Amino acid sequence: MPAGISFDETALPKQMWVVASDFDGTITKLDVGNEIHKSVKAQEFVDLQAAYRRGELPLKELQLKMWQDFPLSQSEFQNRALEFAELREGANDFFELCSDLSVPVYVASCGIEQYISPVLDSLLTPKARKAIYGLECNRAEFNETMLNRFIPPQSDAASPYPLDKGAWIQKIRREKHKEAKIMGIGNGTSDRSFAGQVDLLAATEALAKWCDAQKLDYLAFENFYEVISKKPF
């Protein structure tokens, strides 16, 4: 969870909504993790992404290869993230609305905590940050010169995703918000795990195209003002 964020569960109504949102390319305009990798290892990034698109490299293995002995210190890594980070339009307003309505937001990401938390802390308003109740993602350990240990979240070994976001948010519902409805928000491949696990799916970019191909109902959006205008809660 980003630093300084607290949440009062006693203030929540019994029946409510919970939001589970992807980070890279959803809350932010760009995939911050990909941009960091490209900025340091441009050709490796191209080669790994091509192998992934050809189906030769599962997502879990792709991430391990991307971040193995990555040559940035933790401070350099975080500073590089802030160079590329820009919120998708309306993100602060959407999370402030969640704060106003006591709708807890959980960020579910296949990115790395050491760049996600600094971006959220830096770019979200204090009111927007108060809506964020949890963060589940990969983590990393650094020495003085590099990222020397990549730590994926615990997940079902059979899942193709480093983080099964749908299964994770269902666990959150069972343990914390038994009567809640869930809204999932995403843009990419790993966000497909929301399908069938959330009551409302907001999708953009590649996830929206996949939903169309699968003939799944979803709320289409390009910016968070469009989500707000649909009055999902």
C-alpha positions, 0 to 999 in steps of 0.5 A, a space after each residue: 500500500 502506498 505510504 501514508 494511506 490509511 482506511 477506516 473499515 468501520 465507515 463502510 456501508 454494508 452493501 457497497 462497491 469495491 474497485 480493482 484497478 490495473 496500474 500500468 497503462 490504466 491508471 497511467 497513460 503509459 506502461 511505466 515498467 515497459 518504459 523503464 525497461 526500454 530506456 535501459 535495454 532497448 534491444 532486449 525489450 524489443 526481442 523479449 516482447 516479440 518472443 512474447 507476442 509469438 507465444 514463445 515466452 509466457 508472461 511470467 517468464 517474460 517478467 523474470 527475464 526483463 528484470 533479472 539483474 536490471 542495472 539501476 539502483 532503487 533510487 535510479 529506478 524510482 526516478 526513472 519511473 517518475 520521468 515516464 509517469 503521467 496519469 490517465 485523464 480524470 484519474 484523480 477525479 475518479 479516485 476522489 469520487 471513490 473517496 467521497 463515496 467510501 468505495 475502497 480501491 485496490 490496485 492489482 498490477 503485474 508491475 513492481 511495487 518500487 515504481 508503482 508506490 512512488 508514482 501513486 504517492 507523487 501524482 495522486 492528490 491526498 484525497 485520491 490516495 485515501 481511496 486506495 486500500 491495497 496494492 498487490 503486485 511484484 516486488 524487488 530487492 536492490 543492491 547499490 547498483 542494480 535490481 538483483 531480486 525479482 519477487 512475484 506475488 504468490 499465485 496459482 501455478 496453473 494461472 498464466 498470469 503473474 497475478 490472477 487479478 480476478 482471483 485476488 479480488 474475489 479473495 478480498 471480497 470473501 475476507 473484507 467485503 462480503 456483500 460488495 459488488 466489484 468493478 474491475 478496470 484494465 487495459 491489457 492481457 493480465 486484466 482478462 482475469 477480471 472477466 467472470 470475477 467482477 460485477 462490472 468490467 471497465 475496459 480500454 485498449 487491448 482489453 476492450 478488443 478482447 472483450 469484443 472478440 469474446 462478446 463480453 459486456 463491458 464499460 468502454 472508456 478512454 479516460 476516467 471522466 467517461 467512467 464517472 459519467 456512467 455513474 457506476 456506483 
